[in-house]
Amino acid sequence: MPDPRSGPVRSLVTRLAIAVFALGATTLIVFFGRDGYLDNNGAGEISLLDALYYATVSLSTTGYGDIVPVSPMARSINIAVITPLRVLFLIVLVGTTVELLTERSRQSFRIQRWRSRVREHIVVVGYGTKGRAAVETLLGDDVDPGKIVVVDTDRARLDVASGLGLVTVSGNATRSAVLRIAGVQLATTLVVALDRDDTAVLVTLTARELSKSISIVAAVREAENVHLLRQSGASSVIVSDETAGRLLGVATRSPAVVEVVEDLLTPDAGFAISQRQVEPTEVGGSPRHLPDIVLGVVRGEQLHRVDSAAVDALERGDQLLYVRKATPPDERSSSAP
């Protein structure tokens, strides 16, 4: 069902307007019926300020008793009109407070329940152009949206991420408390996709302090900052500006090459680069003789090109970087039972 609730600012303004209306209406009722009210302080006729004072203490149920209705008409109006306005005022006041506390408790409960269940997820810091592209690639690789946590300070960006079914955390990722809420200490991978290199370094340092085993993939704009990210604990660093510049240079002479590279980097169409474990039947064989188009072999933490003599014979535990044919999302959904 769609959520009909308005935004928090609009809701608060609406409730404030209702409270002001109740207060104003009560003030006018008392002022125009002031002949039926008595000021025990002997101040004479009830003024507009006295009427506002009586309305305020009456609606807030303070009731000092210095200004009271004495005539039958004033008391009848107080019962029939002012009492419902008093109830309306209290409903707005108490209802807003209770709703605020309830919403905070609900959010706290949801966060605690999510943190108790989530394990081995992916945290993406920054949901700008790079962050969105990273998430789209993960989703195209059949990663569960509930296993992706987006951290950003921009509410509009987080709303877009939430619309895709992603878990969102609002806050500055340089603070350890924010990364703890995102569950970095239990995540497998952290993607740092920020626009500032200095902020990316701080996020990497903070995340590495929280988790020694997490894989941190970071993007930087300047190549001279790569060593800072690696010293801060990044497992892999991508120079976004230089990579884009290289593709621009290639496109000037060989535009088809850029199309192939983009195709390989898009996991939900055409061909895609993927990684898999070596199968038992492949152990001892050469990666160049496999049916798949193998680009490289990962042994331990070191990547070897397919033509390297070190990987002429595959071993158990090796991982293959190969080209696979990607299945479009519509075909995957149609073939699902």
C-alpha positions, 0 to 999 in steps of 0.5 A: 500500500502507498504511504500517504504520510506527508513530510515531517516539516509539513506535518509539524506545520499543520499541527502547529496551525491546528493548535494556533487555531484552537488557541485563537478561537478560544480567545475570541470566544472568551473576549466576545463573551467577556461579560460572563467572565469574572477576574478574581484579581479585580481588574475590571472588564476582561481585555483581549490580553486577559482572554488570551491568557485565559485561553492559554491556561485553560487549553493547557489545563493549567487553570489558575482560577483567577479568570472564571466563567460565572454566567450560565451562558459563559459556562454553557459555551465553555462546556460545548465549545471550549472543552472540545477545543481543549481536547483538540489542543491536547490531542495535537500536543500529546499526539505529536510527542507520542508519535515522535517517541514511537517513531524513534523507538520503531527506528531503533528497533528496526536498526537493532533487528537488522544489525542482529541479522545482517552478515557478510554484506557490502557497504557503499559510502557515497551514492553519487555517480560512482556509488550508483554505478557500483551499486548497479553493477552489484545488482546486475551481478545478482547481489541481494539489495538487502545485502547492500548498505548505502551511507551518505549525508544527502537525504535525496540520494538515500531516498533513491537508494531506498527505493531500490530496496537498499538499506540506507544510513544517513551520516558522515562515514568518517565517524566510526559510530556511523560505520558501526550502524552500517555494520562495517565490522561484519561486512565483507566489502567496503566501497568508498565512492566519494568525490574528495580524496582526503575524505576517502582516506579518512573513511578508509582509516576509520573502517580499517580500524573497525575491521582488519579483515574487510576488503576496502575498494576505494576510488580516488581522483588523483593518482598521487593519492593512491599510496595514501589510500593503500597506507590507510588500508585500502585493498584496491584503489581505482583512479577514476579520472585517469581511467576515464582519461585513458578511455577518452584517449583510446576512443579517439583512435579506436572507439570500438575498443571503448564499446567492448570495455564498457560491455565487459564492465556491464554485468547484465548485458552482452559479455562480462568479466567474472571470477570463479574458483577452479573446478576439480576437473581443471586442476593440473591443466592450463588456463589457456586450454579451457573452454572459457576465455581466461584473462588471468589467474588469482593465486593467493593474493597475487594476480597472474596473466594467463600467459604467465609461466607461474600458472601453466598448471592450475592448482586447487584454490586458484581463481579464474578471471574469465569472460562470461556471457551475461544474461539480461534481467528480463531473461533471468526473470522469465526463466525463473520458476 
